[in-house]
Amino acid sequence: MAGFFQNQPFTLIGIALILTSLIWNQKSDAVEHPMKIDSHNSRRATYFWNDDLISHFFWFNIGTGEHGSNKPTGLFYTETATLHNISLKHPINISGLKIRNVILTNAGSIYSNDDKHEMNLCPVKINTTGNPSIIQYLNFRGHLIVQWEIQPFLYHKYHYDEELKMQVHVLSNGIILFLYKKIPFGSLRNFRKKFDNFYKDDFGVIFSDKLPDGREVLLSSLFSFDEIDVVDNSAVVFNDLPFCPNYRTCENCTAAKIKMEDTGETIPCVWCPEIKRCSSKKDYLRDYWLGNDCKNHEIPNPLRCPKEKGPAEEAKKKTKEFVADEL
């Protein structure tokens, strides 16, 4: 049955979403999962260790397309430090942004950067120069799945058969999964002791929100190796929390309400047309409300949102501006 699901991408993603919801909402007095929320309460990270459910249902079987595997959108093999620039046919959703251009690194991360954000999804980051690494990825319907197979000791006298095999899933609803199928010596902590070329002693999601005046707000969910010891067949799940700045259009913003984690108070999100951003006026965009006259122009209701101009209207406007300039 597992092979059937692994050969059905859309069915598998539907199951993954359901299971993610079940795992996310589970409560157990016997098991406590390490959890972390970033400093602005925008994203929660939860670690699930040695879970057969995760390894069997979430792990995506990428291969040649035969024997129940799914043929990748792209594949890279390298033994040098290489950056692979990818333009995704189906953009991914991170913190409300549609991201099309990403960089896959053989060090074990997914990177993206533009005028609105900087992002690094980093399940582990090591120097693989001189060591074989295979990167495969799948991109469909707003989903991105990236798999790394790294052999850090292949040309060593000892431990040559040790392998790091992991995947990052970015689902269409913004959920991010780090899946660790196989880790050298059974855990990242043991791997770190045996392998000297780690770039970082932590792992997780780094996201920087670039504001209109050039400032950046860092929204990071990182675990250090001292906090948790990631083992084979484990996962880290990153969920977006209700957060007004993640709504990127007037309609989505003004239709949303969020519940404050500290007080339990429910607060509506409002839109500032001057800076084209959404806020609860209690988050890090509060200063913009004061400094950009948002208070006098804020939009609290979707019915008051300005009509979005389509491509034809935008082209017509540019043509009129061009003719006016010529005259």
C-alpha positions in Angstrom: 0.0 0.0 0.0 2.8 2.4 0.8 4.3 1.9 -2.6 1.0 2.8 -4.2 0.8 6.0 -2.3 4.4 6.9 -3.1 3.6 6.6 -6.8 0.7 9.0 -6.5 2.1 12.5 -5.8 -1.1 14.3 -5.2 -2.6 11.6 -3.1 0.5 11.4 -1.0 0.6 15.2 -0.4 -3.1 15.0 0.7 -2.2 12.3 3.2 0.8 14.2 4.4 -1.4 17.3 5.1 -3.9 15.2 7.1 -1.1 13.5 9.0 0.7 16.8 9.7 -2.6 18.2 11.1 -3.1 15.1 13.3 0.5 15.1 14.6 0.4 18.9 15.1 -2.7 18.7 17.2 -1.9 15.6 19.2 -1.6 15.9 22.9 0.1 13.3 25.1 1.1 13.3 28.7 3.6 10.6 28.1 5.5 12.2 25.2 6.8 15.7 25.0 8.1 16.9 21.7 10.7 19.7 21.7 9.1 22.9 20.3 10.2 26.4 19.6 8.4 29.6 18.5 10.3 32.5 16.9 10.6 35.8 18.7 7.7 37.4 16.7 5.3 34.5 17.1 5.1 33.9 13.4 6.2 30.2 13.1 6.3 27.1 15.4 8.9 24.3 15.0 8.3 20.9 16.5 10.7 17.9 16.6 9.4 14.3 16.2 11.9 11.6 16.8 12.3 8.1 15.4 8.7 8.0 14.1 7.8 5.1 11.7 4.7 6.9 10.7 6.7 9.9 9.5 9.3 7.8 7.7 6.8 5.7 5.9 4.2 8.2 4.9 6.0 11.5 4.6 9.2 10.2 3.0 8.8 10.7 -0.8 10.2 7.9 -3.0 12.2 9.7 -5.7 13.9 7.6 -8.3 13.8 6.6 -12.0 10.0 6.4 -12.1 10.1 2.6 -11.9 9.2 0.2 -9.0 6.9 2.7 -7.3 9.3 5.7 -7.4 8.7 9.2 -8.8 10.9 10.6 -11.4 12.5 13.9 -10.2 12.0 17.3 -11.9 15.8 17.7 -11.8 18.9 15.9 -10.6 22.4 17.1 -9.8 25.5 15.1 -8.9 28.7 16.9 -7.7 31.8 16.5 -5.5 32.4 20.2 -5.3 30.8 23.1 -3.4 28.1 24.0 -6.0 25.0 26.3 -6.1 22.2 25.2 -8.3 19.9 28.0 -9.4 16.3 26.8 -10.0 13.3 28.6 -11.4 10.3 26.7 -10.1 7.4 26.2 -12.5 5.1 26.1 -9.5 6.1 28.7 -6.9 6.2 27.8 -3.2 4.5 29.7 -0.4 6.7 30.9 2.5 5.3 33.5 4.9 2.7 34.5 2.4 5.1 35.1 -0.4 5.1 33.3 -3.7 8.7 32.3 -4.3 9.8 31.0 -7.7 13.6 31.3 -7.7 15.6 29.2 -5.3 19.1 28.0 -4.9 19.8 24.3 -4.0 23.2 23.8 -2.3 25.0 20.5 -2.0 25.9 21.6 1.5 22.3 20.8 2.5 20.1 23.9 2.2 17.5 25.8 0.1 18.2 29.5 -0.3 16.2 32.4 -1.8 16.6 36.2 -1.8 14.9 39.1 -3.4 13.7 42.6 -2.5 11.0 41.3 -0.2 12.7 38.4 1.7 15.7 36.3 2.4 15.2 32.6 3.2 17.4 29.7 4.2 15.9 26.2 4.8 18.7 24.4 6.4 18.2 20.8 7.8 22.0 20.6 8.1 24.9 22.5 6.5 28.2 20.7 5.9 31.2 21.1 3.6 30.8 18.4 1.0 33.9 19.3 -1.2 35.5 16.1 -2.3 32.6 14.0 -1.2 29.8 12.7 -3.5 26.4 14.3 -3.2 23.3 13.8 -5.2 20.4 16.4 -5.1 17.0 15.5 -6.6 13.9 17.7 -6.5 10.2 17.5 -7.4 8.1 20.6 -8.0 4.3 20.4 -8.6 1.2 22.3 -7.7 2.9 24.6 -5.2 4.9 21.8 -3.6 8.7 21.5 -3.5 10.5 18.3 -2.4 14.3 18.3 -2.3 16.3 15.2 -1.4 20.0 15.0 -0.6 22.1 11.9 -0.6 25.6 12.7 0.7 28.5 10.3 1.4 30.9 12.3 3.6 33.3 9.3 4.3 33.3 7.5 0.9 37.0 8.1 0.3 38.0 7.6 3.9 39.6 4.5 5.3 36.9 4.0 7.8 33.1 4.6 7.8 33.0 4.8 4.0 29.5 3.3 4.0 28.0 6.0 6.2 25.4 8.1 4.4 23.3 11.2 5.0 19.9 11.0 3.4 17.3 13.7 4.0 14.5 15.6 2.4 12.9 19.0 2.8 9.2 19.4 1.9 7.6 22.7 1.3 3.8 22.1 1.0 1.4 24.4 -0.8 -0.1 25.6 2.5 3.3 26.8 3.8 4.1 23.9 6.1 7.8 22.9 6.0 9.1 19.4 6.8 12.6 18.4 7.5 12.8 14.6 7.1 16.0 12.7 8.2 15.9 9.2 6.8 19.5 8.2 7.5 22.2 10.0 9.4 25.9 8.9 9.8 26.3 7.1 13.2 22.6 7.4 13.8 22.3 11.1 14.9 23.4 14.6 14.0 25.3 14.9 17.3 27.3 11.8 16.7 27.9 12.8 13.1 29.2 16.2 14.3 31.7 14.5 16.5 33.1 12.4 13.6 33.0 15.0 10.8 34.9 18.2 11.2 33.4 20.1 8.2 30.1 21.4 9.6 29.4 25.0 8.6 26.8 25.5 11.3 26.1 24.0 14.7 22.3 24.5 14.4 19.6 23.9 11.9 16.1 25.2 11.0 14.4 27.9 9.1 15.8 31.4 8.7 13.5 34.0 7.2 14.1 37.7 6.9 11.2 40.1 6.1 12.5 43.0 4.1 10.5 46.2 5.0 9.8 49.2 2.7 12.5 51.4 4.2 15.3 48.8 3.8 15.2 47.4 7.3 15.0 43.6 7.8 13.1 41.7 10.5 14.6 38.3 11.3 12.1 35.4 11.8 14.2 32.4 12.7 13.2 29.0 14.1 16.6 27.3 14.9 17.6 24.3 17.0 21.2 23.9 18.2 22.7 20.4 18.4 22.9 20.8 22.1 19.1 21.3 22.4 18.0 18.2 20.5 19.8 15.2 19.0 18.2 14.5 15.6 18.2 10.7 14.9 17.3 8.4 12.0 13.7 8.5 10.9 12.8 11.7 12.6 11.3 15.0 11.4 11.0 18.7 12.2 7.7 20.3 11.3 7.5 24.1 10.8 4.0 25.6 10.9 3.0 29.2 10.2 1.1 30.7 13.1 -1.7 33.2 12.6 0.3 36.4 11.8 -1.0 39.5 10.1 2.3 40.4 8.2 2.0 37.1 6.4 -1.1 38.3 4.5 0.2 40.0 1.4 -3.0 41.3 -0.2 -5.6 43.7 1.1 -8.5 41.2 0.7 -6.7 38.4 2.6 -5.5 40.8 5.2 -8.8 42.5 6.1 -10.7 39.1 6.2 -8.3 37.8 8.8 -8.3 37.8 12.6 -5.6 36.5 14.9 -5.6 35.3 18.4 -2.8 36.7 20.5 -0.7 34.0 22.2 0.1 35.9 25.3 -3.4 37.4 26.1 -5.8 35.2 24.2 -7.3 38.4 22.7 -8.6 38.2 19.1 -7.4 41.1 16.9 -8.4 42.0 13.3 -5.7 42.5 10.7 -5.8 45.8 8.9 -4.2 47.0 5.6 -2.1 50.1 5.0 -2.3 51.1 1.3 0.7 53.5 1.7 3.1 50.6 2.3 1.0 47.7 1.0 1.4 45.7 4.2 -0.8 44.0 6.7 -0.6 44.4 10.5 -2.3 43.9 13.8 -0.7 47.2 14.9 0.9 45.1 17.7 3.5 43.4 15.6 6.8 44.7 14.2 5.0 46.8 11.6 3.5 49.0 14.4 6.1 51.8 13.8 5.1 51.9 10.1 1.6 52.7 11.1 2.8 55.7 13.1 5.4 56.9 10.5 3.5 56.4 7.2 0.1 57.9 8.1 -1.4 54.4 8.0 -3.8 55.2 10.9 -5.7 57.7 8.7 -5.8 55.5 5.6 -5.9 52.0 7.0 -8.5 49.5 5.5 -10.3 47.2 8.0 -12.9 45.7 5.6 -12.4 43.7 2.4 -15.2 45.7 0.8 -13.0 48.8 1.0 -10.0 47.3 -0.7 -9.0 48.9 -4.0 -9.7 46.9 -7.1 -6.5 45.1 -8.2 -5.5 46.0 -11.8 -5.0 43.2 -14.2 -2.2 42.9 -16.8 -4.3 44.6 -19.5 -5.1 47.6 -17.3 -1.5 47.9 -16.2 -0.3 47.9 -19.8 -2.9 50.5 -20.8 -1.8 52.7 -17.9 1.9 52.5 -18.9 1.0 53.3 -22.5 -0.8 56.5 -21.4 2.1 57.5 -19.2 4.5 56.9 -22.1 2.4 59.0 -24.5 2.1 61.8 -22.0 5.9 61.8 -21.5 6.4 62.0 -25.3 4.0 65.0 -25.6 
